[in-house]
């Protein structure tokens, strides 16, 4: 793929990548692995695992890292910037609309209706990626235990990663 194609892809992704990290990562996977075939499934999952262990926003890190894989330093910088700038501008516009017109019933209704759509997008993304990575019952058990540890017990993420690594080593 050319730099121009990559530029257009990251710009498009920046405009459509809402729904949090799970939705953003699912979009990257769908486009880069399934549709365009710029990366293999194995390479994408390796990059995703690497970025999830790093502190900070994993979707942003993944976009930057994948851009770097495809076009080295230039690709990483462009992918990282284009991943956040369009979304940032759209969110600023939506925030302004909400602040200025949020009391109007139509605008309040639109913002209220967006919430379940975002939940569905995130759930579908988690299900799609989880189905590719969690290939047996043991891996599903580890994932569910990690979810329970984060959601219900509010344990620190590094502790959960360590426990999952120990469980995987056994």
Secondary structure, 3 states (H helix, E strand, C coil): CCHHHHHHHHHHHHHHCCCHHHHHHHHHHHHHHHHCCCCCHHHHHHHHHHHHHCCCCHHHHHHHHHHHHHHHHHHHHHHHHHHHHHHHHHHHHHHHHHHHHCCCHHHHHHHHHHHHHHHHHHHHHHHHHHHHHCCCHHHHHHHHHHHHHHHCCCCCHHHHHHHHHHHHHC
